[in-house]
């Protein structure tokens, strides 16, 4: 009889429950955070783990973009302690910083923190919580308390108190924590996600939530998350529905993708997810490269490479010219920029190529005393710099590229490079790798390979103009890690093509002003950055397209948990 009464009460609660509206705040993208995620693309799909009873260390993939622009307020505890969180459909756990955070967790001191002792409804859980992000590990422990969202109070919500946050990602972040809205299947520790708890406690009229994101810069209204329903004022026409193809993320089949005047991708269909936790449009790197080429975007690293070459090349040549050669030919080493260099004897060639590139780059400030440079304009793709000598250690001969071979200069260059590598090995490779084993400062790396190329070019009687031209070509053709950040000319947005995503037989078109990010440089102007980013998602999860805020903004999105489907309609 008691069970029947409880069931009737729950049914009555559902009948009287109304959809909950949560206002969202829109904040500008932080350039450092945005670029850091481009630099750490391989770690954006990471593994999260909880050890303890009920979950024996199972690794679960989640999306870790952490560059979303839209945040909302929640409360934890009694009375509620307020936090700004990302409502993230790419994960399924709730976490906030803890008052017990580590002394070494700098981000913890810059954000709101949960204090269990201040809540009358706190209950201990104690299990460890762990997520590995691209820039470091987020760790903590699980606790239980009342979650407040608007007028709703979710009793006994299990969440994570973060005691250690990776500094690089979270110092500049505007949010305090994450509230995951994915399926329970990707929840760490098999913790019931907040949305499913709301349904279980009869707090919502329907097992549905929807996002309206305001993409108009001039408006103070960031958007709205509706829990338990849909607001007809937020969309136009009817929603196009597509079934969830795999529980975990909000994953579905995308039919194809078309670039106006440039062809079709994803022919025959591909898997995609709707992810409110990122601002980006993510796809296979080779496809993203083609898209960026089609829209006229140039990789940021190409621009940085050219800028470094143009700024430092004259000084590099000047330093090489000032090598104290004890030969009479030394005074003839370099002539005017537009003239031919004099022929060099094998002795001079040997002296030039025995000059350590690292020492030269240290003298102009691109490499520090330990070999790690201070110029950060070239991003983390230093492995590609080795292509410089191979690709452009040549000069034009009758319209074709021929190897630069002048009195054995290639052999001398190889010997010098081998000597440099031997020196690095003796120093524990500090000149090419950072303390964490990753690539060292890339300005330093690029400088060393530019120096090596310049030696060969000078020995081959190249002019400064020819050297500059060849290095510019090298910058333009480097494979700087496909799918990387690319920029476009803000003045040319009106000339760029539209891009259409075909879903459930219907076209969803994005125009240039919708797929290009305008990021404030902090100097009174904006840089236009392509919203497309490449990411290799390995099987069985991938290949995978990820449609973030750039898509969800123009197209009002409904996440129908009860019918396991996603709906898209033009946003109002």
C-alpha positions as a printed NumPy array, in Angstrom:
array([[  0.   ,   0.   ,   0.   ],
       [  2.899,   2.331,   0.898],
       [  4.576,   1.622,  -2.477],
       [  1.357,   2.462,  -4.316],
       [  1.111,   5.742,  -2.427],
       [  4.677,   6.646,  -3.291],
       [  4.058,   5.83 ,  -6.948],
       [  0.959,   8.02 ,  -6.979],
       [  2.903,  10.87 ,  -5.373],
       [  5.657,  10.568,  -7.978],
       [  3.09 ,  10.536, -10.769],
       [  1.407,  13.611,  -9.303],
       [  4.775,  15.372,  -9.088],
       [  5.478,  14.699, -12.761],
       [  2.01 ,  15.889, -13.704],
       [  2.484,  19.195, -11.9  ],
       [  6.153,  19.706, -12.803],
       [  6.905,  22.403, -15.343],
       [  9.915,  22.847, -17.615],
       [ 12.797,  24.676, -15.942],
       [ 14.443,  27.596, -17.729],
       [ 18.066,  28.352, -16.939],
       [ 19.639,  31.521, -18.301],
       [ 23.054,  31.143, -19.905],
       [ 25.837,  33.7  , -19.911],
       [ 27.943,  34.205, -22.996],
       [ 31.564,  35.124, -22.427],
       [ 34.245,  35.819, -25.033],
       [ 36.673,  33.08 , -25.935],
       [ 40.022,  33.351, -24.194],
       [ 42.697,  33.3  , -26.948],
       [ 45.229,  31.406, -24.826],
       [ 42.728,  28.659, -24.02 ],
       [ 41.535,  28.414, -27.627],
       [ 45.065,  28.113, -29.017],
       [ 46.134,  25.695, -26.304],
       [ 43.416,  23.315, -27.402],
       [ 44.648,  23.469, -30.971],
       [ 48.116,  22.645, -29.704],
       [ 46.781,  19.651, -27.702],
       [ 44.308,  18.237, -30.22 ],
       [ 45.358,  14.616, -29.712],
       [ 44.324,  14.839, -26.047],
       [ 40.86 ,  16.299, -26.564],
       [ 39.329,  12.855, -26.464],
       [ 40.818,  11.542, -23.236],
       [ 40.153,   8.898, -20.64 ],
       [ 38.543,   9.433, -17.255],
       [ 38.729,   6.931, -14.433],
       [ 37.241,   6.33 , -11.007],
       [ 38.703,   3.613,  -8.807],
       [ 36.681,   1.966,  -6.127],
       [ 33.751,  -0.325,  -5.548],
       [ 31.386,  -0.563,  -8.493],
       [ 33.955,   0.55 , -11.052],
       [ 37.256,  -1.27 , -11.317],
       [ 39.262,   1.417, -12.989],
       [ 37.349,   1.404, -16.251],
       [ 38.622,   3.889, -18.845],
       [ 35.84 ,   5.866, -20.53 ],
       [ 36.281,   8.347, -23.398],
       [ 34.956,  11.875, -22.936],
       [ 35.293,  15.133, -24.839],
       [ 37.56 ,  17.617, -23.12 ],
       [ 37.477,  20.836, -25.141],
       [ 36.976,  23.242, -22.26 ],
       [ 36.613,  26.234, -24.574],
       [ 32.863,  26.735, -24.441],
       [ 31.438,  30.237, -24.318],
       [ 28.16 ,  29.482, -22.53 ],
       [ 27.799,  29.042, -18.779],
       [ 25.023,  28.842, -16.239],
       [ 24.613,  28.97 , -12.474],
       [ 23.959,  26.047, -10.155],
       [ 24.03 ,  25.606,  -6.394],
       [ 25.406,  22.804,  -4.247],
       [ 24.541,  22.223,  -0.605],
       [ 22.173,  23.789,   1.911],
       [ 22.225,  26.743,   1.749],
       [ 23.28 ,  26.615,  -1.912],
       [ 26.895,  27.461,  -2.727],
       [ 26.898,  29.   ,  -6.211],
       [ 29.029,  27.923,  -9.172],
       [ 29.271,  28.808, -12.849],
       [ 29.367,  25.603, -14.901],
       [ 29.429,  24.462, -18.505],
       [ 26.384,  22.315, -19.343],
       [ 28.305,  19.751, -21.354],
       [ 26.635,  17.077, -23.504],
       [ 30.077,  15.539, -24.13 ],
       [ 30.453,  14.148, -20.588],
       [ 28.189,  12.903, -17.804],
       [ 29.683,  13.903, -14.446],
       [ 29.329,  16.993, -12.265],
       [ 32.465,  18.449, -10.688],
       [ 33.426,  21.718,  -8.996],
       [ 36.574,  22.917,  -7.168],
       [ 36.906,  21.815,  -3.545],
       [ 37.834,  23.878,  -0.499],
       [ 40.257,  21.027,   0.186],
       [ 42.152,  21.689,  -3.039],
       [ 45.879,  21.196,  -3.161],
       [ 48.191,  24.071,  -2.242],
       [ 49.764,  23.609,  -5.692],
       [ 46.466,  23.826,  -7.61 ],
       [ 46.595,  27.485,  -8.654],
       [ 43.262,  27.463, -10.587],
       [ 41.465,  26.38 ,  -7.423],
       [ 42.229,  29.727,  -5.791],
       [ 40.82 ,  31.639,  -8.766],
       [ 37.372,  30.023,  -8.73 ],
       [ 34.486,  29.357,  -6.374],
       [ 35.036,  26.359,  -4.094],
       [ 32.64 ,  23.909,  -2.444],
       [ 32.922,  23.668,   1.349],
       [ 31.265,  20.577,   2.802],
       [ 31.287,  21.979,   6.337],
       [ 28.976,  24.819,   5.254],
       [ 26.228,  22.456,   4.035],
       [ 23.666,  20.77 ,   6.292],
       [ 22.796,  18.221,   3.586],
       [ 26.348,  17.052,   2.779],
       [ 26.994,  13.325,   2.832],
       [ 30.367,  11.692,   2.375],
       [ 31.055,   9.336,  -0.549],
       [ 34.841,   9.214,  -0.566],
       [ 35.62 ,   7.447,  -3.832],
       [ 38.52 ,   8.826,  -5.856],
       [ 37.772,  10.764,  -9.029],
       [ 40.236,  11.233, -11.862],
       [ 40.195,  12.72 , -15.383],
       [ 43.257,  13.011, -17.601],
       [ 43.177,  16.227, -19.635],
       [ 45.584,  17.222, -22.373],
       [ 47.406,  19.664, -20.112],
       [ 47.34 ,  17.603, -16.953],
       [ 45.318,  15.495, -14.559],
       [ 42.181,  16.656, -12.735],
       [ 41.706,  14.645,  -9.572],
       [ 39.582,  14.691,  -6.469],
       [ 36.956,  12.673,  -4.649],
       [ 33.194,  12.099,  -4.775],
       [ 30.691,  13.672,  -2.401],
       [ 26.899,  13.815,  -2.12 ],
       [ 24.698,  16.863,  -1.593],
       [ 21.629,  18.725,  -2.825],
       [ 21.958,  20.212,  -6.308],
       [ 19.969,  23.407,  -6.966],
       [ 19.115,  24.45 , -10.51 ],
       [ 16.658,  27.315, -10.65 ],
       [ 13.695,  26.286,  -8.494],
       [ 14.557,  22.584,  -8.674],
       [ 16.357,  20.766,  -5.898],
       [ 17.916,  17.41 ,  -6.776],
       [ 18.384,  15.416,  -3.591],
       [ 21.497,  13.315,  -3.01 ],
       [ 23.379,  14.249,  -6.169],
       [ 26.815,  12.64 ,  -6.312],
       [ 29.465,  15.   ,  -7.661],
       [ 33.24 ,  15.36 ,  -7.637],
       [ 35.215,  17.796,  -5.519],
       [ 38.311,  18.668,  -7.565],
       [ 41.456,  19.096,  -5.462],
       [ 43.97 ,  19.264,  -8.305],
       [ 43.281,  20.986, -11.638],
       [ 45.714,  21.269, -14.563],
       [ 46.897,  24.862, -14.391],
       [ 47.286,  25.598, -18.091],
       [ 43.657,  24.85 , -18.928],
       [ 41.866,  26.225, -15.905],
       [ 43.714,  29.373, -14.842],
       [ 42.259,  31.348, -17.758],
       [ 38.915,  29.51 , -17.753],
       [ 35.812,  31.53 , -16.875],
       [ 33.854,  28.559, -15.517],
       [ 34.146,  26.873, -12.121],
       [ 33.154,  23.37 , -13.118],
       [ 31.33 ,  21.032, -15.495],
       [ 27.81 ,  19.604, -15.383],
       [ 27.736,  16.649, -17.751],
       [ 24.557,  15.959, -19.73 ],
       [ 25.632,  12.905, -21.703],
       [ 24.236,   9.402, -21.273],
       [ 24.946,   7.458, -18.054],
       [ 27.108,   5.034, -20.032],
       [ 30.041,   7.468, -19.996],
       [ 29.644,   8.524, -16.383],
       [ 32.732,   7.924, -14.256],
       [ 32.062,   5.588, -11.365],
       [ 28.616,   4.764, -12.734],
       [ 27.392,   7.927, -11.003],
       [ 23.846,   8.894, -11.917],
       [ 24.055,  12.14 , -13.962],
       [ 22.043,  15.13 , -12.726],
       [ 19.475,  15.025, -15.553],
       [ 18.67 ,  11.355, -14.933],
       [ 18.347,  12.09 , -11.207],
       [ 15.825,  14.824, -11.998],
       [ 13.766,  12.338, -13.981],
       [ 14.003,   9.691, -11.26 ],
       [ 12.809,  12.194,  -8.641],
       [  9.891,  13.339, -10.798],
       [ 11.127,  16.907, -11.136],
       [ 10.574,  17.28 , -14.885],
       [  7.456,  16.787, -17.039],
       [  9.34 ,  15.249, -19.973],
       [ 12.678,  13.45 , -20.455],
       [ 13.873,  16.227, -22.76 ],
       [ 16.186,  19.235, -22.591],
       [ 16.963,  21.867, -25.21 ],
       [ 19.555,  24.553, -25.909],
       [ 19.103,  27.973, -27.427],
       [ 22.42 ,  29.805, -27.807],
       [ 22.366,  33.476, -28.709],
       [ 25.138,  34.132, -31.259],
       [ 24.426,  37.861, -31.544],
       [ 27.377,  39.757, -30.091],
       [ 25.389,  42.888, -29.307],
       [ 22.94 ,  41.088, -26.984],
       [ 23.396,  40.685, -23.227],
       [ 21.376,  37.449, -23.276],
       [ 23.651,  34.456, -23.683],
       [ 20.965,  31.851, -24.272],
       [ 18.735,  29.452, -22.399],
       [ 18.743,  25.818, -21.334],
       [ 15.244,  24.387, -20.913],
       [ 15.013,  21.235, -18.8  ],
       [ 11.941,  19.086, -19.307],
       [ 10.637,  20.743, -22.461],
       [ 11.116,  23.087, -25.409],
       [ 10.356,  26.788, -25.764],
       [  8.6  ,  27.417, -29.135],
       [  9.883,  31.005, -29.102],
       [ 13.443,  29.746, -29.55 ],
       [ 13.052,  28.14 , -32.992],
       [ 11.326,  28.492, -36.351],
       [  9.472,  25.747, -38.229],
       [  9.74 ,  22.095, -37.234],
       [ 12.642,  20.111, -35.809],
       [ 14.382,  17.525, -37.952],
       [ 14.888,  14.406, -35.855],
       [ 17.743,  11.939, -36.09 ],
       [ 18.046,   8.857, -33.851],
       [ 20.935,   8.408, -31.44 ],
       [ 23.221,   5.822, -33.032],
       [ 25.272,   5.089, -29.915],
       [ 24.473,   5.883, -26.288],
       [ 27.193,   7.754, -24.452],
       [ 27.611,  10.963, -26.407],
       [ 24.602,  12.388, -28.22 ],
       [ 25.805,  10.631, -31.353],
       [ 23.991,  10.331, -34.685],
       [ 24.564,   9.699, -38.376],
       [ 25.338,  12.692, -40.587],
       [ 24.494,  12.043, -44.249],
       [ 27.161,  14.253, -45.844],
       [ 28.793,  17.666, -45.833],
       [ 29.104,  20.103, -48.737],
       [ 31.213,  23.198, -49.381],
       [ 29.674,  25.621, -51.817],
       [ 31.503,  25.228, -55.114],
       [ 34.127,  22.83 , -53.703],
       [ 32.608,  19.359, -53.482],
       [ 31.179,  16.922, -50.953],
       [ 32.699,  15.215, -47.918],
       [ 31.448,  12.414, -45.695],
       [ 29.749,  10.796, -48.711],
       [ 27.798,   7.745, -47.653],
       [ 27.413,   9.078, -44.134],
       [ 29.584,   9.471, -41.034],
       [ 29.112,   9.626, -37.288],
       [ 28.719,  12.956, -35.483],
       [ 27.915,  14.21 , -31.992],
       [ 26.189,  17.365, -30.769],
       [ 28.5  ,  18.803, -28.12 ],
       [ 27.634,  21.899, -26.072],
       [ 31.054,  21.74 , -24.415],
       [ 32.968,  23.2  , -27.347],
       [ 32.694,  26.208, -29.644],
       [ 34.261,  24.344, -32.54 ],
       [ 33.418,  22.18 , -35.55 ],
       [ 35.681,  19.159, -35.419],
       [ 36.387,  16.533, -38.052],
       [ 39.082,  14.277, -39.545],
       [ 42.298,  16.333, -39.999],
       [ 42.689,  15.659, -43.725],
       [ 39.129,  16.836, -44.377],
       [ 39.585,  19.905, -42.178],
       [ 42.682,  20.824, -44.204],
       [ 40.621,  20.712, -47.394],
       [ 37.862,  22.782, -45.812],
       [ 40.286,  25.438, -44.59 ],
       [ 41.896,  25.58 , -48.024],
       [ 38.483,  25.944, -49.673],
       [ 37.468,  28.843, -47.424],
       [ 40.793,  30.613, -47.913],
       [ 42.141,  30.049, -44.406],
       [ 45.897,  29.96 , -43.856],
       [ 47.406,  27.949, -40.988],
       [ 48.443,  30.191, -38.115],
       [ 51.79 ,  28.439, -37.96 ],
       [ 52.538,  29.437, -41.551],
       [ 52.074,  33.085, -40.645],
       [ 54.184,  32.685, -37.523],
       [ 56.88 ,  30.869, -39.464],
       [ 57.072,  33.65 , -42.064],
       [ 57.092,  36.349, -39.39 ],
       [ 60.017,  34.702, -37.631],
       [ 61.959,  34.234, -40.863],
       [ 61.45 ,  37.832, -41.991],
       [ 62.339,  39.266, -38.596],
       [ 65.395,  37.174, -37.807],
       [ 66.878,  36.149, -41.176],
       [ 68.923,  39.357, -41.683],
       [ 70.413,  39.002, -38.203],
       [ 71.163,  35.314, -38.742],
       [ 73.009,  36.107, -41.981],
       [ 74.827,  38.989, -40.32 ],
       [ 76.024,  36.716, -37.519],
       [ 77.183,  34.08 , -39.972],
       [ 78.987,  36.808, -41.899],
       [ 80.791,  37.899, -38.746],
       [ 82.268,  34.482, -38.026],
       [ 85.969,  35.121, -37.244],
       [ 87.426,  33.313, -40.232],
       [ 91.187,  33.297, -40.344],
       [ 91.213,  33.335, -44.114],
       [ 91.592,  36.19 , -46.555],
       [ 88.313,  35.225, -48.249],
       [ 86.323,  36.084, -45.114],
       [ 85.975,  39.73 , -46.062],
       [ 84.321,  38.598, -49.293],
       [ 81.805,  36.412, -47.541],
       [ 78.724,  38.58 , -47.988],
       [ 77.847,  41.343, -50.415],
       [ 74.783,  43.473, -50.815],
       [ 71.391,  41.804, -50.374],
       [ 70.582,  41.781, -54.077],
       [ 73.982,  40.624, -55.288],
       [ 75.551,  37.193, -55.672],
       [ 77.751,  35.89 , -52.917],
       [ 81.348,  35.173, -53.834],
       [ 82.445,  31.622, -54.395],
       [ 83.548,  30.016, -51.146],
       [ 86.489,  27.741, -50.725],
       [ 86.022,  24.327, -49.098],
       [ 87.803,  25.672, -46.   ],
       [ 85.244,  28.465, -45.524],
       [ 82.392,  26.049, -46.184],
       [ 83.725,  23.783, -43.466],
       [ 83.996,  26.659, -40.985],
       [ 80.454,  27.831, -41.755],
       [ 78.947,  24.405, -41.305],
       [ 80.853,  23.731, -38.097],
       [ 79.245,  26.755, -36.431],
       [ 76.66 ,  25.341, -33.955],
       [ 73.161,  26.545, -34.943],
       [ 72.12 ,  26.464, -31.303],
       [ 74.846,  28.927, -30.302],
       [ 73.838,  31.303, -33.076],
       [ 70.149,  31.121, -32.131],
       [ 71.014,  31.744, -28.496],
       [ 72.878,  34.89 , -29.496],
       [ 69.752,  36.411, -31.08 ],
       [ 67.435,  35.394, -28.242],
       [ 65.422,  32.638, -29.931],
       [ 67.024,  29.969, -27.771],
       [ 67.64 ,  30.205, -24.043],
       [ 70.802,  29.173, -22.276],
       [ 69.538,  25.615, -21.911],
       [ 68.405,  25.508, -25.521],
       [ 64.775,  26.277, -24.78 ],
       [ 63.776,  29.361, -26.69 ],
       [ 61.901,  32.395, -25.419],
       [ 60.08 ,  33.144, -28.696],
       [ 56.673,  31.434, -28.487],
       [ 55.208,  32.548, -31.809],
       [ 55.768,  29.185, -33.481],
       [ 53.474,  26.521, -32.077],
       [ 54.193,  22.944, -31.096],
       [ 54.935,  21.251, -34.409],
       [ 58.728,  21.201, -34.27 ],
       [ 59.009,  17.674, -35.642],
       [ 57.974,  19.088, -39.005],
       [ 60.887,  21.525, -39.102],
       [ 63.213,  18.716, -40.112],
       [ 61.558,  18.814, -43.504],
       [ 63.082,  22.229, -44.124],
       [ 66.477,  21.03 , -45.31 ],
       [ 65.051,  18.113, -47.248],
       [ 62.364,  20.133, -49.031],
       [ 64.137,  23.423, -49.592],
       [ 67.803,  22.564, -49.476],
       [ 67.613,  23.071, -53.241],
       [ 67.593,  25.777, -55.841],
       [ 65.66 ,  26.275, -59.047],
       [ 67.293,  24.804, -62.144],
       [ 65.381,  25.203, -65.354],
       [ 62.067,  25.344, -63.54 ],
       [ 62.816,  22.201, -61.52 ],
       [ 64.177,  21.706, -58.048],
       [ 67.705,  20.304, -57.953],
       [ 69.647,  19.389, -54.817],
       [ 72.075,  21.983, -53.555],
       [ 75.478,  20.357, -53.989],
       [ 78.353,  22.803, -53.905],
       [ 81.787,  21.432, -53.147],
       [ 80.416,  18.802, -50.818],
       [ 78.311,  21.249, -48.815],
       [ 75.511,  18.684, -48.344],
       [ 77.869,  16.266, -46.675],
       [ 79.215,  19.069, -44.496],
       [ 75.692,  20.06 , -43.515],
       [ 74.82 ,  16.508, -42.586],
       [ 77.965,  16.239, -40.521],
       [ 77.128,  19.491, -38.737],
       [ 73.613,  18.309, -38.011],
       [ 74.927,  15.005, -36.688],
       [ 77.383,  16.902, -34.508],
       [ 74.534,  19.059, -33.205],
       [ 72.482,  15.982, -32.397],
       [ 75.455,  14.475, -30.585],
       [ 75.831,  17.663, -28.541],
       [ 72.138,  17.533, -27.652],
       [ 72.443,  13.916, -26.595],
       [ 75.344,  14.791, -24.275],
       [ 73.203,  17.523, -22.72 ],
       [ 70.33 ,  15.14 , -22.133],
       [ 68.618,  16.51 , -25.248],
       [ 67.64 ,  19.688, -23.366],
       [ 68.076,  21.749, -26.491],
       [ 65.25 ,  20.05 , -28.298],
       [ 62.941,  18.767, -25.59 ],
       [ 61.287,  20.303, -22.587],
       [ 61.433,  18.998, -19.083],
       [ 58.221,  17.094, -19.651],
       [ 59.679,  15.208, -22.598],
       [ 57.625,  17.161, -25.109],
       [ 58.769,  19.439, -27.863],
       [ 60.832,  22.393, -26.669],
       [ 60.151,  25.97 , -27.667],
       [ 59.469,  25.914, -31.366],
       [ 61.006,  29.286, -32.159],
       [ 64.31 ,  27.79 , -31.02 ],
       [ 63.778,  24.66 , -33.095],
       [ 62.765,  26.586, -36.19 ],
       [ 65.735,  28.942, -35.824],
       [ 68.208,  26.082, -35.754],
       [ 66.869,  24.535, -38.915],
       [ 66.691,  27.917, -40.642],
       [ 70.349,  28.474, -39.752],
       [ 71.243,  25.095, -41.189],
       [ 69.415,  25.927, -44.409],
       [ 71.004,  29.383, -44.627],
       [ 74.456,  27.827, -44.373],
       [ 73.723,  25.63 , -47.355],
       [ 72.156,  28.46 , -49.323],
       [ 75.048,  30.85 , -48.679],
       [ 77.552,  28.211, -49.682],
       [ 75.554,  27.783, -52.886],
       [ 75.789,  31.497, -53.714],
       [ 72.103,  32.209, -53.068],
       [ 71.063,  35.83 , -52.592],
       [ 69.197,  36.989, -49.511],
       [ 66.115,  37.481, -51.68 ],
       [ 66.326,  33.886, -52.891],
       [ 66.838,  32.578, -49.36 ],
       [ 63.827,  34.549, -48.118],
       [ 61.691,  33.286, -51.004],
       [ 62.616,  29.645, -50.424],
       [ 62.006,  29.892, -46.684],
       [ 58.617,  31.49 , -47.313],
       [ 57.761,  28.579, -49.601],
       [ 58.89 ,  26.173, -46.923],
       [ 56.6  ,  27.852, -44.396],
       [ 53.661,  27.606, -46.821],
       [ 54.078,  23.921, -47.555],
       [ 54.99 ,  22.495, -44.166],
       [ 52.561,  19.885, -42.84 ],
       [ 52.31 ,  21.616, -39.475],
       [ 50.066,  18.966, -38.025],
       [ 47.004,  18.738, -40.243],
       [ 43.785,  20.268, -39.027],
       [ 45.541,  22.934, -36.984],
       [ 44.372,  26.46 , -36.27 ],
       [ 43.897,  28.591, -39.372],
       [ 43.068,  32.271, -39.83 ],
       [ 41.142,  34.164, -42.476],
       [ 41.04 ,  37.782, -43.548],
       [ 38.138,  39.372, -41.67 ],
       [ 37.536,  41.692, -44.641],
       [ 36.901,  38.718, -46.941],
       [ 34.152,  36.96 , -44.99 ],
       [ 31.558,  37.988, -47.589],
       [ 33.495,  36.161, -50.329],
       [ 33.786,  32.844, -48.492],
       [ 31.576,  29.833, -49.327],
       [ 28.683,  28.449, -47.32 ],
       [ 29.038,  24.996, -45.751],
       [ 26.111,  22.586, -45.477],
       [ 25.681,  19.623, -43.125],
       [ 23.065,  17.149, -44.385],
       [ 21.274,  15.389, -41.522],
       [ 18.226,  13.096, -41.783],
       [ 17.751,  14.201, -45.377],
       [ 17.651,  17.935, -44.551],
       [ 20.308,  20.598, -45.241],
       [ 21.703,  22.683, -42.384],
       [ 23.79 ,  25.508, -43.815],
       [ 26.375,  27.659, -42.047],
       [ 27.485,  30.965, -43.535],
       [ 30.983,  32.425, -43.087],
       [ 30.018,  34.679, -40.194],
       [ 28.664,  31.576, -38.443],
       [ 31.687,  29.274, -38.853],
       [ 34.413,  31.885, -38.26 ],
       [ 35.408,  32.848, -34.713],
       [ 36.215,  36.474, -34.005],
       [ 38.694,  36.493, -31.139],
       [ 39.673,  39.703, -29.402],
       [ 43.444,  40.071, -29.555],
       [ 43.473,  42.415, -26.578],
       [ 44.831,  45.256, -28.697],
       [ 41.538,  46.753, -29.817],
       [ 41.033,  44.536, -32.843],
       [ 39.862,  41.008, -33.643],
       [ 41.431,  38.053, -35.389],
       [ 39.209,  35.865, -37.56 ],
       [ 39.895,  32.193, -36.937],
       [ 38.394,  29.244, -38.784],
       [ 36.05 ,  27.329, -36.498],
       [ 37.123,  24.012, -38.071],
       [ 39.609,  21.885, -36.184],
       [ 41.072,  18.498, -37.06 ],
       [ 41.017,  15.623, -34.606],
       [ 41.831,  11.971, -35.245],
       [ 39.333,   9.921, -33.265],
       [ 40.469,   6.288, -33.393],
       [ 38.102,   3.333, -33.887],
       [ 35.822,   2.084, -32.545],
       [ 34.629,   5.546, -31.479],
       [ 35.822,   7.289, -34.631],
       [ 36.115,   8.677, -37.181],
       [ 33.831,  11.276, -35.674],
       [ 32.532,  14.766, -36.396],
       [ 31.797,  17.033, -33.428],
       [ 29.271,  19.825, -33.881],
       [ 29.766,  22.429, -31.176],
       [ 28.306,  25.839, -30.427],
       [ 28.97 ,  27.055, -33.965],
       [ 26.305,  24.615, -35.141],
       [ 24.054,  24.543, -32.069],
       [ 23.857,  28.352, -32.101],
       [ 22.249,  28.719, -35.555],
       [ 20.209,  25.539, -35.023],
       [ 18.122,  25.154, -31.877],
       [ 18.898,  21.69 , -30.534],
       [ 16.649,  19.322, -28.592],
       [ 18.104,  16.344, -26.721],
       [ 15.259,  13.853, -26.367],
       [ 16.412,  11.309, -23.802],
       [ 13.093,   9.457, -23.689],
       [ 13.051,   8.714, -27.426],
       [ 16.861,   8.669, -27.831],
       [ 16.967,  11.228, -30.612],
       [ 18.327,  14.699, -31.388],
       [ 16.331,  17.445, -33.103],
       [ 17.531,  20.522, -35.021],
       [ 15.535,  23.547, -36.17 ],
       [ 16.538,  27.085, -37.267],
       [ 17.03 ,  29.2  , -34.166],
       [ 14.707,  32.159, -33.689]])
